[in-house]
Amino acid sequence: MKNIRIIPKPESVSYDDICAVLDEIHAGESFDYNTSGLTGEQIAQRVGKTGAMLVAMDGDTVVGTIAVCVEPVNRWYYRGDAGRIRFMGVLPSCRGQHVGTRLIEAGLQFALERGLGAVVFATAAVNHKAIAMYRRAGCRYVDFMHYKNLGHYSVMGLYPLDGDAPSEAVCRIRFALKKAYVRLRYTPNGDRRLI
């Protein structure tokens, strides 16, 4: 295993560098990720002054990224300011070494230190490896959605950081019901089905 460090984005790494790494991470995927085409400046704006961009570094090379953006959430599973995982990925050459899990753990630690009660994320339902990694790191799946023109369904997950979250059983039931409804009602690209 390589000696990979998880650290806040150093000054020597620009947000344009982050864009290039994300493009390499997502090259050849069978789905559009919602950050493709963003500039470094746009990513910096989304992270904002209250969020954090963390990177996995192998020497001086960025091999993985995760941002935790602070955003208000007003959903059945959480109400209040939460961390939102964005810009997550690990280069193919470094996968299978738990770098993604370590990035998530560092993001959760940032959220805890900020006093946030939860961290949420969304990913393509066809991104099975990412979904399994999030699950191993302790998330609860809480929503299943479709987005017009993206061409895929999405899974929303929750990492509860305080005691004020729905139980695992409630999350599983609501997720299963929403998933069944969305798949019956909408095509993957968000068009309504005639049922």
Salt bridges, closest charged atoms under 4 A:
GLU29 OE1 - HIS26 ND1 2.84
GLU71 OE2 - ARG86 NE 3.25
ASP143 OD2 - ARG75 NH1 3.74
ASP143 OD1 - LYS178 NZ 2.81
GLU168 OE2 - ARG135 NH2 2.78
GLU168 OE1 - ARG140 NE 3.56
GLU168 OE2 - ARG172 NE 3.02
ASP191 OD1 - LYS148 NZ 2.32
